[in-house]
Amino acid sequence: MPSIQWPALAQYPGICLIIGLALQSQSQVHALSSQTATNPAASPTAECSNSDQRYLQLASPGLQEATELLANRFGLQLVSSADVVALPVANNPTPACRTLPQWLSLLLPDHIGYRVIEDTLVLSAHLAPAAQTTAAITIKATPTASIDLPDEIFVTAELQAGASRRSAPELTGNHDFKLDREQLRQTGVRNLPAALELASGVKIENNRYAIIRGMTGRYQTIQINRGELPSLDPAGQNFPLDFIPLGILNSIDLQKSVYADAPGQASAGILNLDTMQLPEHDYAQLAANYLYRQGSNSSSTLQGYSSSSDWYGFDDGSRRIPDLLLHTARQGSLDDLSNTQRQQLGEAVVGDMGLYQAHSQSSGGLDISTGLSRQISNATLGGTLSFNLRDHWQNTWIQSTSYSTGTGYSGSSADFHHEDSTHQRSEHIVDLSAMAALGLDINDAHYLGFNVLWLHQSTHRAELIETQGKSEHDIPSNTAYRRALINWTERSLLQRQLYGRHQLTSATDLYWQIASTQTNYDRPHDLDYRYSSTSENSDYQLQLSPSTTNIGWRSMQQQSHSISLHLNRIYSFGINSHLLTGELKWGWESSQKQRHGYNLLYTYSGSDDLTSNSQLMEQPNPNDILTPELITGDASSSGFILQDTLLDTDSSTSLSGRFYSATQINRATYLLNDLDLSEHWQLISGIRREYNQMTAALWNTEAHAEEPLQTASRWLPSIALEYRPSFHQLRANYSQTVVWPRFNELLPVIYEDLDTRTKTIGNPDLNNSDVHNWDLSWQWKPLDIPLRLGSSLYLKRIHHPIEGTFTDDTEATDQASYSNYSYQNSPFGQVQGLELEADYQWQWSGQHFKIQGRYANIRSHVQQRVTGQQNTDETGSDSDVITETTTKTSDSRPLQGQPAYISALRLQYQPSNTHTFSLVYKRSGTQLYITSDRNDLPAVYQQPRNHLDLSWTYQLKPARLTLNINNLINTAHHYQQGDYHYLSYRTGREYWLSLDVGF
């Protein structure tokens, strides 16, 4: 295979490399052409009794072609410098079985040296001659992954700290985007979401969630070391990528086209995060950073109650639910308590409800990592340890509009048509993470590894919302209120993973892994209360009712267990004069997730003499109203009494209650064949059988057995054909995937989204979505110019797509509110897109320039069921309202989460080896955010936004200094609903300074 040449790099000292054209499949040996095989029955393993040897016959005198063939046979990727490409072989060896050092000593001229680093064979005149480096060789008999073009100009053969041996089977197919540990450092990005935005067709939502090819989290899979990362939020389905610190990662790998060896959920793609494992040598690394966010740091901020241990991310227990209250919730109601007990709980539940002005501090972080490696006889033993801390503040000022709780957009029966609100939101977030890994490599044939990963995030949020009711003509009404939201949230993940790789023969590898993951979510003493004013001249008074004042405790725990086996077998056979090679993969995967939690809400009711006392109810702090002397346990007494807030989420089924449990079981078996038909043609075919079962139970006072929500299985076929002429790569493939609904989409549990103020509730009747995926991709990497072009066409046909839809939840909560949404299946959806990529670099007067362009144009449409209202009486008198359900195809109505386009442009300027400047511009098109199934209620669309980041890196070994200025333009985040601004806010510019030192 030819290599991309970067001649401009040859003048620099050190080892200057040319990245070879990517090997097409991560676990395959490329086919030999008929010109390179004289014996049709020859096999890379059968011909050679020694597993370290390979049979080879050369037909070309060119050194480049010969070493490419040699690297393929030994399962290595080839990297060579410009001075190697045009050379002839030193000798023309006879066909035979030889080891890699023996072959190279015969092929290479005296002035060309080599080195094997990980799974890469490096050839360069800057290396010592082969005879001097033979003892340092480590040969990998296993096939290797393709290398995506790196995002930096300079790639050196220096082994970077943290490089680890491959211990997990990589997925079949091309890497659409891949960055290793060193490239992540060089790009100047400070978190994982920012790194992924360098990939084409990827958009990051809220600086934490990835949208791949315009498809939201339900259509993708995120894995760490090939184990799935579960959601950390009971109301969510995505894993927050900003939760993963870059310091623990060895590489990130994104594949948008998947085959039978990938999870069926990965319709849009799969993101795999590879953590630090067994290092090649000892290292230590320290990174400290300082972050200044405009309007957020060293500024006035809102704050609720703070415990003594909040500063390091843990509640000290003072917010915990009282034991008697939790016991009562599980056994009955507050009415079952004695008056004294109820009064005591009423006093305890109040806690500190005040909303205060405070002062934010500086933001920053600290990353520490180290690794050790020791050679013991024929084995290598080592491990890595890392710790990461991030502390950051965020103030956000938001403008929003929501429709009234009346009959909808076409007219309102309430005293206002819509509400205009101004928000001040303050957040203090502390992220802690630690990872420990141990690895044992025996003879490069057996690898055992053990990882422990711990993540913890705390968020202290306070928000003040001032709202004014408006008429349909935007005239202020008499209704206005002030709403306070105060909550403390802790999310944590603890994952233990044991895995291994065993080279059973020189052509057969066995991979296995066992993982256990525990996630916890806790939101104690969650406060939500309102002060209302009913006329222009009246003051604000605290409103006490379940719809206006709630004190809650929300908790979720989830246990996830997974086990998998993967067997890879390289084979070959002859047909006439052709020797065909390929790889056969078989795998079995099983996972079980068990989730349980509760959602407990309480409020207070007051006697008439107190609630009518305006002087009392106008006190701005609820603690001055709900005082101990005014709290009672007797409903007939004058005072305030604690009340249950029971939400009968679905009275038509047994799935109703404040406590819940759910279990998901997923099992899969697959068989995949990756065959090289010739030097230029490759065929991948496979089949996957996946079974999924979801059961759940909800209750108030008595737990009962879980009942089935959904049980289904699917056959998921895939096939791809690839053609690889010189400098080109053309691939066409088809695959079938399936979207299994997540816990939050099925369970009828109500949660409030803190960003949009909408209440979400699952739909137990939701069906899975079947997705048919067609892809056609092309890449061009010429040898003579430093240019790479790529394009991809894709089509996804989705049967019963799942979408979040506005709903009037009158049956669930006895009130109409179009700020609520649930999930529903549309009959059919289709997504089609075009992705374009271009990378070009050049050198002028010792200075290096690089430009990268990414553009994805996306079109989609959905058949939807729309509920409309019509008047059957044309006389103007009172009439019956008839609700009709119709199904229609609307090309103008895109699939939820689909932006019209995703674009990015990156410019890099490197005046010397020590300085690098980068400028990144990003923009996405209009995106459907929340759908609506009513003609009289508009959907919400996220509007296009410009984003510009600037970074400067100064490298002076062993230190690196990085300065980032993010969100330079500070364009507003804007969401439109009909004629109104659903949400509008700016996040401010960020200034990030980091010092990274490695030894």
Salt bridges, closest charged atoms under 4 A:
GLU152 OE2 - ARG906 NH2 3.06
GLU158 OE1 - LYS957 NZ 2.92
GLU170 OE1 - HIS175 NE2 3.30
GLU170 OE1 - LYS178 NZ 3.76
GLU182 OE1 - ARG185 NH1 3.03
GLU182 OE2 - ARG960 NH2 3.07
GLU197 OE1 - LYS922 NZ 2.39
GLU205 OE1 - LYS203 NZ 3.78
GLU228 OE1 - LYS593 NZ 3.40
ASP233 OD2 - ARG491 NH2 3.21
ASP242 OD1 - ARG208 NE 3.12
ASP253 OD1 - HIS175 ND1 2.76
ASP261 OD2 - LYS585 NZ 3.29
GLU280 OE1 - ARG165 NH2 3.49
ASP282 OD2 - ARG374 NH1 2.78
ASP310 OD2 - ARG319 NH2 2.78
ASP315 OD1 - ARG319 NH1 2.80
ASP335 OD1 - ARG342 NH1 2.77
ASP391 OD1 - HIS428 NE2 2.93
ASP420 OD2 - LYS470 NZ 2.83
GLU427 OE2 - ARG461 NH2 2.42
ASP431 OD2 - ARG390 NH2 3.27
ASP431 OD2 - HIS392 NE2 3.85
ASP441 OD2 - ARG165 NH1 3.43
ASP444 OD1 - LYS140 NZ 3.77
ASP444 OD1 - ARG165 NH1 3.83
GLU463 OE2 - HIS423 ND1 2.79
GLU463 OE1 - ARG425 NE 2.99
GLU466 OE1 - ARG482 NE 3.70
ASP474 OD1 - HIS418 NE2 3.04
ASP474 OD1 - LYS470 NZ 3.84
GLU490 OE1 - HIS456 NE2 3.27
ASP526 OD2 - ARG523 NH2 2.72
ASP526 OD2 - ARG554 NE 3.02
ASP528 OD2 - ARG483 NH2 2.79
GLU589 OE2 - HIS566 NE2 3.90
GLU589 OE1 - ARG688 NH2 2.65
ASP644 OD1 - ARG658 NH1 3.46
ASP676 OD1 - ARG724 NH2 3.45
GLU679 OE1 - HIS680 NE2 3.96
GLU690 OE1 - ARG688 NE 2.75
GLU722 OE2 - ARG724 NH1 3.99
GLU722 OE1 - ARG731 NH2 2.27
GLU745 OE2 - ARG218 NE 2.74
GLU752 OE2 - ARG483 NH2 2.91
ASP755 OD1 - ARG425 NH1 3.27
ASP755 OD1 - ARG461 NH2 3.47
ASP770 OD1 - ARG714 NE 2.71
ASP775 OD2 - ARG213 NH1 2.73
GLU803 OE1 - ARG893 NH2 2.82
GLU835 OE2 - ARG213 NE 3.09
GLU835 OE1 - LYS256 NZ 3.02
GLU837 OE1 - ARG788 NH2 2.96
ASP839 OD2 - ARG788 NH2 2.74
ASP839 OD1 - ARG854 NH1 2.99
ASP891 OD1 - HIS861 ND1 3.87
ASP936 OD1 - ARG934 NE 3.15
ASP949 OD2 - LYS922 NZ 3.38
ASP949 OD1 - HIS947 NE2 2.85
GLU990 OE1 - ARG190 NH2 2.52
GLU990 OE2 - ARG293 NH2 2.68
ASP996 OD2 - ARG185 NE 3.22
